[in-house]
Amino acid sequence: MQQVGVTMQQRDATMQQVGATTQQVGKTTQHVGATTQQVGATTQQVGTTMKQVVATTQQVGVTTQQVGATMQQMGVTTQVGVTMQQVGGTTQQVVVTMQKLGAKMQ
């Protein structure tokens, strides 16, 4: 009977150890779940940041196109200025020619 009592005590101690181990496993599982949630949140943040980077890159592209268009307009304006100078030079030549003709007429 004493041996049976000792065996029962050993069995109870083993059950308590099993219970404690189960509790530890449960806690570890909760930690793993929390960590997984944190990883998910971080992944979402990374995705959001990537979207922002893409949007910024698109904005830079648009700005570059606008700068290119402005440079083209400046080029056209410069060409107009050169043309105006040529017209001015031609006008001066016409005036000089007219003056010479006027002198000959006199």
Residue pairs with C-beta under 8 A, 6 or more apart in sequence:
none
